[in-house]
Amino acid sequence: MMRENRTETFVGAVVLVAALGFGLFAAKAAGFGNTAQGYDLTASFRSVEGITTGTDIRLAGVKIGQISDLTLNPDTFRADVTLSFAQGIAIPNDSAVAIASEGVLGGSFVEIVPGGSFDNFAPGEEIEDTQGAISLISLLLKFVTGDGNKP
């Protein structure tokens, strides 16, 4: 009888440690453990289909930040996005930002297309050169119906 109690206690402790480890991993993946301060920039998109708060921002394929806020601007009917960058990442002030896809079935991410300016964006500034998400379904419909071939 005593042997069963020890076994049950041991198995319970292992399950508890595994659950705690998974919880810490999930919190770190969600960005709760990040204490490094960065800076924010804003951008306005016609369409933000496929991205949400927490979506990666990449430059040359490397994650340099994430989306921290998405709101609809009731005056312009565009999506206003707050982009949070890691400290030490300087973005030239003539850069563009685009919503890109990892592939046909992959997820979306925000891509920074760097410009050639020697001046960088200051925290809080707006990136004006944006390209919204391209809908795969609308592209397929244009191809099937032939609307994309008209001059």
Backbone torsions as a table, in degrees:
resi	resn	phi	psi	omega
1	MET	NA	-42.6	-179.8
2	MET	-66.1	-33.9	-179.8
3	ARG	-65.6	-38.8	178.5
4	GLU	-65.3	-40.4	179.3
5	ASN	-63.0	-41.1	178.5
6	ARG	-65.6	-42.3	179.3
7	THR	-63.4	-45.7	179.1
8	GLU	-63.2	-40.4	178.6
9	THR	-64.9	-43.0	179.2
10	PHE	-63.4	-46.6	179.8
11	VAL	-63.2	-41.5	177.5
12	GLY	-61.5	-41.2	178.7
13	ALA	-65.5	-41.1	178.1
14	VAL	-62.3	-44.5	178.8
15	VAL	-62.8	-41.5	179.5
16	LEU	-64.5	-42.3	178.2
17	VAL	-65.5	-40.9	178.7
18	ALA	-64.0	-42.0	179.0
19	ALA	-64.9	-40.7	178.1
20	LEU	-64.3	-42.4	177.7
21	GLY	-62.5	-42.3	177.8
22	PHE	-64.1	-40.9	178.5
23	GLY	-62.5	-42.1	177.3
24	LEU	-65.3	-40.5	177.6
25	PHE	-62.2	-44.8	180.0
26	ALA	-64.1	-40.0	178.8
27	ALA	-65.3	-41.1	178.9
28	LYS	-66.7	-41.1	179.3
29	ALA	-65.1	-31.6	179.1
30	ALA	-81.3	-8.4	176.7
31	GLY	92.2	11.6	-178.7
32	PHE	-73.7	-23.7	-176.6
33	GLY	-91.6	-0.2	-176.4
34	ASN	-78.2	118.9	177.9
35	THR	-104.2	-12.0	-179.9
36	ALA	-68.2	128.7	-179.4
37	GLN	-87.5	142.3	176.9
38	GLY	-125.8	-146.4	178.2
39	TYR	-145.7	160.8	-177.2
40	ASP	-112.2	145.3	167.5
41	LEU	-126.3	161.0	177.7
42	THR	-119.1	160.2	176.4
43	ALA	-154.3	154.0	-179.7
44	SER	-120.7	125.5	-176.5
45	PHE	-117.1	148.3	172.5
46	ARG	-69.9	-38.2	180.0
47	SER	-145.4	133.7	176.6
48	VAL	-117.3	30.8	-179.6
49	GLU	-56.0	127.3	176.0
50	GLY	97.7	-10.0	177.8
51	ILE	-117.3	153.6	178.8
52	THR	-141.2	178.6	173.9
53	THR	-60.1	131.0	-178.6
54	GLY	99.3	-7.7	178.6
55	THR	-63.7	142.2	-178.8
56	ASP	-66.5	145.1	167.0
57	ILE	-109.4	127.4	-175.9
58	ARG	-125.3	148.5	173.9
59	LEU	-132.4	120.0	-176.9
60	ALA	57.6	32.2	178.3
61	GLY	84.1	-1.7	-177.8
62	VAL	-104.1	132.4	178.6
63	LYS	-68.5	124.7	179.7
64	ILE	-122.7	2.1	-179.7
65	GLY	174.5	-167.3	178.7
66	GLN	-154.1	161.5	177.4
67	ILE	-74.6	125.7	-179.3
68	SER	-105.3	-16.5	179.7
69	ASP	-159.6	140.5	174.9
70	LEU	-130.8	125.1	177.0
71	THR	-139.2	154.7	175.3
72	LEU	-92.9	127.1	177.2
73	ASN	-84.2	113.2	-176.0
74	PRO	-69.2	-17.3	179.7
75	ASP	-83.4	-38.8	-175.9
76	THR	-104.7	-11.9	-175.7
77	PHE	58.5	33.8	176.1
78	ARG	-116.1	160.4	178.4
79	ALA	-89.6	119.8	176.0
80	ASP	-91.5	127.4	-173.6
81	VAL	-120.2	135.8	172.5
82	THR	-103.5	121.2	-179.0
83	LEU	-103.2	122.4	-179.7
84	SER	-104.7	121.1	-177.4
85	PHE	-106.1	150.5	176.4
86	ALA	-68.9	150.7	177.5
87	GLN	-60.5	140.0	177.4
88	GLY	92.6	-4.6	177.9
89	ILE	-97.5	114.1	179.9
90	ALA	-102.9	127.9	-178.3
91	ILE	-108.4	122.0	177.9
92	PRO	-57.4	142.7	-173.1
93	ASN	-76.1	4.7	172.1
94	ASP	-113.9	22.1	179.9
95	SER	-77.5	160.2	176.5
96	ALA	-115.4	158.9	177.1
97	VAL	-129.7	134.6	-177.2
98	ALA	-137.1	150.5	173.3
99	ILE	-91.7	120.9	-176.0
100	ALA	-119.4	163.6	179.7
101	SER	-116.9	145.3	179.2
102	GLU	-76.9	-8.0	-178.8
103	GLY	156.4	-173.9	-177.5
104	VAL	-62.0	-42.7	-178.1
105	LEU	-106.0	-0.3	-177.3
106	GLY	-80.8	172.4	178.4
107	GLY	-80.3	177.0	179.2
108	SER	-104.7	158.5	175.6
109	PHE	-148.6	168.0	178.3
110	VAL	-101.0	126.5	-177.3
111	GLU	-109.9	132.2	174.3
112	ILE	-94.3	125.4	175.8
113	VAL	-105.2	103.0	-172.2
114	PRO	-69.7	144.8	175.5
115	GLY	-91.8	-170.0	-177.3
116	GLY	-109.5	8.3	-177.6
117	SER	-68.2	149.6	175.2
118	PHE	-86.2	-13.3	177.7
119	ASP	-94.6	146.0	-177.9
120	ASN	-112.4	159.4	174.7
121	PHE	-64.1	140.2	172.9
122	ALA	-90.7	151.8	178.6
123	PRO	-52.4	135.2	178.4
124	GLY	91.3	-10.3	-179.4
125	GLU	-73.9	167.8	-177.8
126	GLU	-108.3	134.5	171.4
127	ILE	-86.6	114.6	-174.0
128	GLU	-88.9	-25.2	-179.1
129	ASP	-87.1	97.9	-176.9
130	THR	-124.4	152.1	173.0
131	GLN	-131.8	118.3	-177.5
132	GLY	-74.5	-179.6	179.8
133	ALA	-68.5	142.3	175.9
134	ILE	-100.8	123.6	-178.0
135	SER	-77.8	121.0	179.3
136	LEU	-63.4	-36.4	-179.0
137	ILE	-66.5	-42.5	179.4
138	SER	-66.8	-35.1	175.8
139	LEU	-64.4	-43.1	178.7
140	LEU	-64.4	-40.1	178.3
141	LEU	-63.6	-40.7	177.4
142	LYS	-63.4	-39.0	179.7
143	PHE	-67.8	-45.0	-177.5
144	VAL	-68.3	-41.2	-177.2
145	THR	-84.2	-14.0	178.5
146	GLY	83.4	9.6	-178.9
147	ASP	-68.3	-23.1	-178.7
148	GLY	-76.7	-9.8	-175.9
149	ASN	-95.7	-5.3	-178.4
150	LYS	-76.8	140.1	179.6
151	PRO	-71.6	NA	NA
